[in-house]
Amino acid sequence: MYKMADDSSIRLKNDGVKTFRLRKKYPSACTGLFWRPDPRPTRPLFSNGHFDMENWPRNGALLRGIVHEVNGKKWLKCVEVKQRRLLRRTTWDSASGASWLPFEYGEYYLKSTESSG
């Protein structure tokens, strides 16, 4: 079952785009998380663009995108990424059409950068 996220803890902005940081639960040798294809069952695999294998999010990267829920799991459809080493820049890099990330995967999770208060 596919639906836009309606969890009361997720507040979508006017355009539906929110900002998250790629975080780790514990130290490991991994340096980031590769993009995933569109997880929605109605979408054929790789039909929505190509993977950007050079600009996949590294540890601490900022990600902008739209929150979706697919089969009970939260996913982020990324539209922009800013790598940790480039956080002082004012511009963001566009993400390809195939730039999806799960909210939790192994030691990784996405944390909102917006205050809850």
C-alpha positions in Angstrom: 0.0 0.0 0.0 1.3 3.4 -1.0 0.3 6.7 0.6 1.8 10.1 1.3 3.0 10.3 4.9 0.3 11.4 7.3 2.0 10.8 10.6 1.2 13.6 13.0 4.9 13.9 13.8 5.7 14.8 10.2 4.6 18.3 9.3 4.9 19.0 5.6 5.7 22.5 4.5 3.7 24.3 1.9 5.6 22.6 -0.9 6.0 19.3 1.0 9.8 19.6 1.1 11.6 19.0 4.4 15.3 18.9 5.4 17.0 16.0 7.1 20.5 15.0 8.1 22.0 11.6 7.4 23.1 10.2 10.8 24.6 7.1 12.3 23.5 5.2 15.4 27.0 3.9 16.1 30.5 4.2 14.5 31.4 2.0 11.6 33.6 1.9 8.5 30.7 3.0 6.2 31.0 6.5 4.8 27.5 7.0 3.6 24.4 5.5 2.1 23.8 4.8 -1.6 20.6 6.0 -3.3 17.8 3.6 -3.6 15.2 3.2 -6.4 11.6 4.4 -6.0 10.1 1.9 -3.5 6.5 2.4 -4.5 5.1 -0.8 -5.9 3.3 1.0 -8.8 6.7 2.2 -10.2 8.8 -0.1 -12.3 12.4 -0.4 -11.0 14.7 2.3 -12.5 11.9 3.9 -14.4 12.3 7.2 -12.7 15.9 8.2 -13.7 19.4 7.0 -13.1 21.4 6.7 -9.9 23.9 9.5 -9.2 26.8 7.3 -8.2 29.1 10.3 -7.5 26.8 12.4 -5.3 25.4 9.8 -3.0 24.9 11.1 0.6 28.0 10.8 2.8 27.8 10.8 6.6 26.4 14.1 7.9 25.0 15.2 4.5 21.9 17.4 4.4 19.0 16.1 2.3 15.9 17.9 1.1 12.9 16.0 -0.1 9.3 14.8 0.3 8.4 12.2 2.9 6.4 9.1 1.7 5.2 6.0 3.4 5.4 2.7 1.5 4.2 -0.5 3.1 4.4 1.0 6.5 8.0 2.4 6.2 9.0 6.0 5.8 11.1 7.0 2.7 12.5 10.3 1.5 12.3 11.2 -2.1 15.3 13.5 -2.3 15.3 16.5 -4.5 18.5 18.2 -3.2 21.7 17.1 -1.3 24.5 19.1 0.4 27.5 17.0 1.4 28.9 17.6 4.9 32.2 19.0 3.6 30.2 21.6 1.6 27.8 22.8 4.3 29.1 26.3 4.2 27.9 26.7 0.6 24.6 28.5 0.1 23.7 26.3 -2.9 22.5 22.7 -3.0 23.1 20.0 -5.6 20.1 18.6 -7.4 19.4 14.9 -6.8 18.5 12.6 -9.8 15.0 11.2 -10.2 16.1 7.9 -8.6 17.3 9.4 -5.3 15.3 7.7 -2.6 16.5 6.9 1.0 14.8 4.9 3.7 14.4 6.7 7.1 16.2 3.8 8.8 18.7 1.3 7.3 21.3 -0.6 9.3 23.2 2.0 11.4 21.8 4.9 9.4 18.8 7.1 10.0 17.4 10.4 8.8 17.0 13.1 11.4 14.9 16.2 10.8 16.8 19.5 11.0 13.7 21.4 12.1 12.9 22.1 15.7 9.8 20.3 17.1 8.8 23.2 19.3 
